[in-house]
Amino acid sequence: MHKIRKELLELINQCTKSQQYVFKRMYSHKNLNLALEDIIKNMDMMSIILGIRQTKSTILKNEDKIELKLHKLKNNILNNENKKRFCE
């Protein structure tokens, strides 16, 4: 498999299953049963470049969501600790 195709496969494997399904619908809407590797093998170079751009954006959004959840969790923990101190 060509290096750029491998890069796209590695990126799409970092996405959620539902995001991978959207990828399949976009690039293989006539055969959703194809494996991601086979879909990528059949893609032209412009589609691969677009797919890389889209999956990178999706991965960044996923990471932002995780960071936001961690931030909220940290704030909740700190708020609970402050409430305990106040009540003591």
URUR-V30588 format. One record per backbone hydrogen bond with DSSP energy under -1.0 kcal/mol. NH is the residue of the N-H (numbers start at 1). CO is the residue of the C=O. If there is no record, write none. Layout:
BEGIN
NH|CO  NH|CO
END
This chain:
BEGIN
6|2  7|3  8|4  9|5  10|6  11|7  12|8  13|9  14|11  15|12  20|16  21|17  22|18  23|19  24|20  25|21  26|22  27|23  28|24  31|28  34|31  39|35  40|36  41|37  42|38  43|40  48|44  49|45  50|46  51|47  52|48  53|49  54|50  55|51  56|52  57|53  58|54  59|55  60|56  61|57  62|58  63|59  64|60  65|61  66|62  67|63  68|64  69|65  70|66  71|67  72|68  73|69  74|70  75|71  76|72  77|73  78|74  79|75  80|76  81|77  82|78  83|79  84|80  85|81  86|82  87|83  88|84
END
